[in-house]
Amino acid sequence: MKSFYALFALILVISVGCSPSEKEQAQQEERRRQMQAQFVQSNQKFDDQISIVLDHYFDLKDALVESDAETAKVHSNSLMSEAERVDPEGLNQESLALWISYKEIIENGSNELLKEDDVDDQRYHFEFISEAMIEMIKTFRPVGYTIYHQSCPMVRGGSADWLSREEQIANPYHGDRMMRCGEIIERI
């Protein structure tokens, strides 16, 4: 029995020693941001347009929180239209390539969401939209307020993330079934 506890203690020490601490993770994230800042370029006009896209994303998220499939379609259409209208003039080649990749995912996800009448099917497409929006906001940082990156660990056998203006969890993947299921991953 003593050998079992000794083996367990050794495994625990190794696993704790191999995983980065919160401080190390924060340092790694800061280094990633600094490297990204060297390549990513933005301007006020572009940021203002991205801010409008973000507003439509929040409206879509709120419709899904309310389990309102019809309103979700309206906001998904608005999100897609605003993403199409963004003028990336003045972005360098790297920034333009990133914007185009995010835009394509947002437009495709929004278009697929529009085809669905069932809110749970809409939520499936919202996952892809959210992933692109999260990366886009982390990349370009177009707004001067805190955005909450939130996550639910109980979406289709895994987890799914979203962005919110509010700190309090309002789960777009479950609505009133599990409204407060989730956690804040980071503040952007």
N, C-alpha and C positions, 0 to 999 in steps of 0.2 A: 504494500500500500504506500509505503514511503517513496518507493521508486516512481509510482504513479504521480504523486504530488510533485516530486522533483522534476519529472518530465513535463508536467503541466506548467510548472513555474518557468522552466526553460523555454517552452513554446511561447508563453506569455511575454517573457523578456525579449525574445527574438521578434515577435510580432509587433510589440510596442516600439522596439528599437528600429524596425524597418519602415514603419509608416511615418510620414512627415508630420511634425507638430503643426498646430494651428498657426504658429508664428512662421514656420517654414513655408506653409501653404500660402500665407499672406505675402511673404517675400517672393515666392514663385509667381504669384498672380501679379504683383507689382512689376516684376521683371518682364512678364509677358506684355503688360500694358505699355511699358516703356519701349519695348521693341516694336510693338504694334504702332505706337505713336510716331515712330520714325518713318513708317510706310503709309499710314492712313492720313489722308488729308480731307478736310471738310471746309465748308464756308458757311456763312450765316444764312444765305438763301437756301442752301441745301438742308441745313439743320432745321430751318423753319418748316420746310416741306416735310421732312421726316417727322417732325413734331405733330403735324396734321395726320400723317399716316398712323402714328402712335395713338392719337386721340380716337381714330376709327377702330383701331385694334381694341382699345379699352371698352368702347361701346359694344363691340362684338363679344368680348369677354363677359361683360355685364348681362347681355342677352342670354348667354349660355348659363350664367349663374342663375338666372330667372327661369331657365328651361323654356325659353320662348323661341321656338324654331322659326317663326315668321320674322320676328324682329332680328334674329341672328342672320337671316338671309339678307335683310335690308342693310345691316351693318357690314356684312361680308362683301356685298356689292360695293358699298362706299369705300371700304378698305382697299379693294382691288382697284377701283377707279383712281383713288388718291395715289396709290403706288405707281400706277401707269403715268400719272401726271408729273411725277417728280422729275425735275430737270437736273441732271448731274453735271451740268456745265461747271468747269473749273476744277473738277476732281482729277487727281493724277491717275495714272493707269491702274495702279494697285487698288486704289479706293473705288474706282469705277468698276473694276472686275468684282470686287466684294459687293458693291451695291447691286449690280446686275444679278449676282447669284441669290442674294436675299430677295430681291424683287420677284424673280421667277418663282421662288418657293411660295412667297406670299400670294402672288397672283394665281398660281396653280392650286394651292390649298383653298383659296377663296372661291375659285371657280368650282372646285369639287364640292365644297360645302354648299354652294348655291343649288346644286343638283339634289341635295338631300332634304327630305321632309321630316325625318325623324331626328330629334335633337341629339340622341346618342350617336347617330351616324355623323352628324355635324361636329360633334365633339372630337371624333376621330381625326377629322381634317384640321381641326383647331390645333391639335398637337403639333403638326408640321408647321403651321403658321407661327405658333408660339416659339418653336425652336429657332426659326429664322429671325423673328422679332427680337428674341433675347440676344442672339449673336449680333444683330444689327445695332441694337442699343449699346451693347458693350463695346462694339467697334467704334461707332461714330459719336456716342454720348451727346446727342443733339439737344438735350433739355437741361435746364438748371435746377431741377427738383429731383427728389429721391424717387426712384422707381424700385419696387420690391419684386425681386425674382423669387417666386414661390413654387412649391412642389407638393404634389400629392403622391404618396407611395402606393396607392391602391387603384391604379388605372389599368385596366385590361392586363392584369398579371404583372404589372411593372409600375413604374412611376411616370408621371408627366408633369411638365413645368408650365408656368405662365407668368406674365407680368401683371403688376397691379399698381395703382396709385396709392392704394390703401394698405396700411400695415396689417390690418385684420384680415384673416383668411376668409375669402368667399370663393369657394371651389367651383370653377366653371365646368369641371368634368363630372360632377355629381349633383350640382344644384342643391335643392332642399333635401335630397336623400342623405347627403353627408356634407353639409354646407361648410363646416369648420375643419374638415379633414385637410391637413397640409401643414407646411412650415415655410418659414422664410429661409431661403438659401443664401441670399445676399442682398445688399442694398446697392443699387447702381446709381 
